[in-house]
Amino acid sequence: MQTSALTLTLLLVCGVTSSSLARVSHPSRNHPIKKTHQKTLALAAASPAIQSQAEEDRRYQEVKAQAESNPAVQALKLKADAASQSETRQASILYTQALFQKVRLIDDRLTERANLVEAAVLKRFAD
């Protein structure tokens, strides 16, 4: 059974012993596992997903900041901020579309997330 360093640290902090891990890796043994150990093991198994989500969140924020620093996107933001009340909605929509298009161009792995966030922002302008 291969276990990552993070998982081992988590297990040790939570008090899971190597014998508990052996019982989990060999279910044919009839040793009961305490419920707290089961929860800890479930958390340890979920940690790669949590880590990948945290990594995606970090990457998304970096890419969005990079897209916001693009001169063309900044110009659209300035236009949206300076637009009259009747033009603000359309200028903000153009800025939002440009921003998320730039996010997708910088990192295509974030396309799905950019699409979801863009749709949510644009939906607010439609209401």
N, C-alpha and C positions, 0 to 999 in steps of 0.2 A: 504494500500500500504506500504510494507516494504522497507526501504531505508537504505543502509549501511552508516556508519559514513563518509567514504570517499566521497560517493556520495553527502551526505548532505553538507559536507564542500565545495565540488566543486560547488554545486548549490548556496550556500551562497556567496562564493567568486565571482561568476559570476552574482550575483544580482537576482537570481530566488527566488520569494517569495512563501510562502506556498499556497497562492491563485492560483498561476500559476500551482503548483503541483496538486492542487485540480481539476483544469480545465483539466489537462492532465489525471488524474485518472478517471475523469468523462467526457468522450467525448460527452455525450449527451447534456451537457451544451453548449450553443452557444456563449461562450466567445472566442474571438480570442486570440491566443497565438502569441506573437511577435516572429519573425523569430530568433532573437538572443536567445530567450528562447528555441526554438525548437532545435537549434544547441547545446545549453548547455545540454539539456536533452538527445540528441543523444550521446553526448560525455560522459555523465554520464552513460548512458546505455552501452557504449562500454568499460568503464573503467575496469570491471572485466576481459575482454579478454586481455586488455593491461597489467593489473596486472599479469595475469597468464603467459603471454609471458615474462614479466620482471622476474618473479619468475623462469621460465624455463631457461632463459638466465643465471641468477645467479647460478642456480643449475648446469647447464651444465659446466660453467666455474670452479666451485668448483670440480666437478667430474673429469673433464679433468685434472686439476692440481693434483688431487689425483692419477689419472692413470699415469701421467707423473712422479710422484715420486716413482712409483713401480720400484724395482731394475731390474727386467727383461726388462721392457720398457726402462729404462735408459741405460741398456747395449746395447740394439738395437739402441738407439739414438747415443750412442758413436761410435758404429760400422758404422752407416750410415755417421756420421760426419768424421770419419777417413778413410772411404773407398776411394779407388782409383776412378778416374773419370769413369772408365768402370763399376765399381761395385756400384757406388753411387745410381743409379736408383733402382736396386734390393734391396739394403739395406734399402733405404728410404721406399720402398713399404712394406717391412717386418715390419719396425718400425710403419708405419701408421696403418697397419692391427692389430698389437699387441696393439697399443694405443687405438684404437676404440673398440677392443674386450674387453679390460679392462674397458673402459667406460660403455659398455653394461653390464658387470658383476657387476660393482659397483652399477649401478642404471638402472634397466631394463625399467623404465619409459622413459628413454632417448634413447631407442633403435632406434626409427624412426629418431630422429635427428642425432644420431651417424651414422646411415646408410647413410643418405643424405650427411653429411659432408665428411665421408670416401669416398663415391663414387665420390664426387667432387675433392677431393685431388688425388685420384687414377687416375682419368681421366686426370689430369695434367701430371702425369707420363707417360700416354699412348701416349700423343701427341709428 
